[in-house]
Amino acid sequence: MRGSLRATGNLLVVDLGEVKRLVTESGPRLARYVAVVRSEKIRACSRAGTNRFGPLLMRHGLPPGEALVYTTTADTLDFEIVGREVLVGGVAIHPEGPPEFVSTPYYAWVEEEEDG
């Protein structure tokens, strides 16, 4: 998989390299970027174009229509990489596919492609 991770004190972004179908706690989504934004209030995932974080993402060079956004009250620099997942403030991002089990209230993983 081609992709990257970048983090600042207010934003963590996992770039999946291309638009992928994701499985989330709120249902399926299409996105290239999974972003976690530091905020006063925690909300479930949303498309960036439908919330107040679109301008923040655009300042960081991310097209809002291709981003899935989560919020956390935690410092986004305080993330962990455990195996193939990125954890930050109650959000788990699994860029390589589904985890063995879900360990956080908010999550996103790349849906496995079906052969044939």
SELO-152837 format. One record per residue (C-alpha): residue number from 1; x, y, z. Coordinates in nm, 4 decimals. Layout:
N
numi c1 c2 c3
NUM X Y Z
...
# end
This chain:
116
numi c1 c2 c3
1 0.0000 0.0000 0.0000
2 0.1185 0.3482 -0.0806
3 0.0390 0.6092 0.1820
4 0.1721 0.8432 0.4451
5 0.1077 0.9923 0.7870
6 0.1595 1.3470 0.9070
7 0.0781 1.5072 1.2386
8 0.0728 1.8497 1.4003
9 -0.0600 1.9543 1.7406
10 -0.4095 1.9995 1.5948
11 -0.4279 1.7555 1.3031
12 -0.3254 1.4004 1.2194
13 -0.3735 1.2816 0.8604
14 -0.3369 0.9353 0.7133
15 -0.3112 0.9578 0.3340
16 -0.4222 0.6291 0.1781
17 -0.2672 0.7218 -0.1579
18 -0.5965 0.7079 -0.3483
19 -0.9684 0.7156 -0.2749
20 -1.0645 0.3926 -0.0982
21 -1.3855 0.2432 0.0334
22 -1.3715 0.2537 0.4141
23 -1.5678 0.0763 0.6826
24 -1.6453 0.3025 0.9806
25 -1.8603 0.2858 1.2915
26 -2.1099 0.5029 1.0986
27 -2.1183 0.2876 0.7855
28 -1.9240 0.2786 0.4572
29 -1.7447 0.5899 0.3289
30 -1.5218 0.6840 0.0374
31 -1.2085 0.8833 0.1209
32 -0.8417 0.9230 0.0415
33 -0.7552 1.0988 0.3674
34 -0.8541 1.0058 0.7211
35 -0.8034 1.3082 0.9443
36 -0.8258 1.3444 1.3204
37 -0.8715 1.7041 1.4363
38 -0.8147 1.8291 1.7894
39 -1.1380 1.9914 1.9092
40 -1.3215 2.0804 2.2291
41 -1.6024 1.8361 2.1482
42 -1.5872 1.4806 2.0210
43 -1.8035 1.3867 1.7247
44 -1.8257 1.0796 1.5079
45 -1.6838 1.0797 1.1567
46 -1.8129 1.3113 0.8888
47 -1.7272 1.4297 0.5414
48 -1.5116 1.7418 0.5647
49 -1.7325 1.9362 0.3239
50 -2.0248 1.9051 0.5661
51 -1.8556 2.0400 0.8787
52 -1.6474 2.3307 1.0019
53 -1.3136 2.1564 0.9453
54 -1.3140 2.1920 0.5648
55 -1.1172 2.5222 0.5757
56 -0.8582 2.3706 0.8134
57 -0.8039 2.0786 0.5788
58 -0.7740 2.3074 0.2774
59 -0.5042 2.5095 0.4574
60 -0.3116 2.1817 0.4883
61 -0.3586 2.1023 0.1180
62 -0.6300 1.8389 0.1644
63 -0.9382 1.8442 -0.0594
64 -1.2422 1.8358 0.1731
65 -1.4387 1.6087 -0.0602
66 -1.1767 1.3342 -0.0217
67 -1.1406 1.3502 0.3568
68 -1.3078 1.1605 0.6384
69 -1.2791 1.3631 0.9604
70 -1.2855 1.2567 1.3244
71 -1.2462 1.4821 1.6260
72 -1.0669 1.4249 1.9530
73 -0.9845 1.6280 2.2607
74 -0.6421 1.4606 2.2718
75 -0.3193 1.6080 2.1340
76 -0.2885 1.4664 1.7842
77 0.0895 1.4444 1.8288
78 0.0218 1.1860 2.1001
79 -0.0537 0.9055 1.8551
80 0.0631 0.5452 1.8547
81 0.1360 0.3044 1.5733
82 0.0578 -0.0475 1.6901
83 0.1190 -0.3107 1.4269
84 -0.0704 -0.1804 1.1253
85 -0.3033 0.0618 1.3019
86 -0.2742 0.4280 1.3968
87 -0.4334 0.5185 1.7315
88 -0.5088 0.8683 1.8560
89 -0.7660 0.9849 2.1107
90 -1.0221 0.7040 2.0774
91 -0.9853 0.6758 1.6996
92 -0.8213 0.3790 1.5259
93 -0.7241 0.3966 1.1600
94 -0.6476 0.0676 0.9852
95 -0.5012 0.1444 0.6399
96 -0.4180 -0.2205 0.5654
97 -0.7676 -0.3661 0.6142
98 -0.9904 -0.4866 0.8961
99 -0.8458 -0.5426 1.2426
100 -0.8729 -0.8680 1.4327
101 -1.1102 -0.6884 1.6711
102 -1.2307 -0.3300 1.7201
103 -1.0720 -0.1684 2.0258
104 -1.1905 0.1943 2.0017
105 -1.5294 0.3664 1.9755
106 -1.4341 0.5333 1.6453
107 -1.2568 0.3505 1.3657
108 -1.1980 0.3343 0.9933
109 -1.0422 0.0578 0.7898
110 -0.9893 0.0012 0.4212
111 -1.2434 -0.2475 0.2940
112 -1.0886 -0.5613 0.1478
113 -1.1241 -0.5857 -0.2270
114 -1.3119 -0.8833 -0.3616
115 -1.1370 -1.0950 -0.6226
116 -1.3050 -1.1595 -0.9494
# end
